[in-house]
Amino acid sequence: MTTRRTFLNQSALAACALALPVTAEPTITGSQSLKAQAHKRGLLAGCAVGAANLREPDFTQVLIDQYSLVVPENALKFGPLRPSPTEYNFADADALVNFAHDHKMKVRGHNFVWHEQLPAWFAATVTKENAKQILTTHIQTVASRYKGKIQSWDVVNEAINPSDGLPDSLRHSPWLQLIGPEYLELAYRTARQADPHAKLTYNEYGIENENEADRTKRAATLDLLKRLKAANVPIDALGIQSHISAGSGQTWGNGLRDLIAGAQSLGLEVYLTELDVNDDAVLGDDTAARDQQVAAVYRDYLAVALENRAVKSVLTWGITDRHSWLNEVKSHREKMPNRPQRPLPFDPDYKPAPAFFALRDALAHAPHR
């Protein structure tokens, strides 16, 4: 039986409950999405996408909600595209390009020329006598298929490696061995002819940090861009990959500023093309503490990188920790085998991580382009 005292006590508790503030989940879609905040500042917010990801409803919903620019993680690389010297497999690339078109997203093409992910038949088939023709035909075929559908192409990827000790710090890659340094010019001129309106990009890693190795590679990269421009090679942008680390003592400052300003002085745009934050060096297994350190790196890095209006887009290499290459590539898993990394804006359950909010705030406060 309900007594008067019980009724009064229950009423008082109910009133207290109503008076307590309700903590709402932060809004992250619509005007509060990454793409909306980027758009307000004249930027594009993008990410890398694996073809298999398009079969996951959670993934595609986040992709549609948050991003205005996508890049295929592997589908447009030489090896995946070329099962044999005479065959192309465009199924995955077509699926991604069509998805982007259906959802009014722009697409980056990645990549035409790289020393990795070459097909198994490459070594036995490509020679000094036919290398130019194979490279030219490959670029013509792929670029022509997607002509007018690609915002920018990574024409050449990672051509600089000072530790190889070669002239101009060029990487001792198969393309350099087979064709010589002119492979760079050949690739850009062929791409321009095949897809005249796409932005043609040189994409490089290990040029962001304030250490000696990055300073050396940064200088060599700028020298390469200067040589290409001096030779009237059609190139429109520098891609700074931005694979960076938390807990490792990395810092970003005038070296990164000078790199971006140097590219700008050559008339180039700048794209942050593959941003993620490796957290192997973060001590301890407390997930919340690790996430905060990763977010701090996003915040600090982008505070420097987005100062210059030459930077037009920011792409993370993936969306969710569930599918990060840092958790899939064996060499990375060996470092911390029992602790998957948390390098991306969304956690394995597609919930926004602190990195999401750091990235969104950086976009929202960037100078207007």
Secondary structure by P-SEA (a helix, b strand, c coil): cccaaaaaaaaaaaaaaaaccccccccccccccaaaaaaaacccccbbbcccccccaaaaaaaaacccbbbccccccccccccccccccaaaaaaaaaaaaaabbbbbbcccccccccccccccccccccaaaaaaaaaaaaaaaacccccccccccccccccccccccccccccccccccaaaaaaaaaaaaaccccbbbbbbcccccccaaaaaaaaaaaaaaaaaaaacccccbbbccccccccccccccaaaaaaaaaaaaabbbbbbcbbbbbccccccccaaaaaaaaaaaaaaaaaaaacccccccccccccccccccccccaaaaaaccccccccccccccccccaaaaaaaaaaaacccc
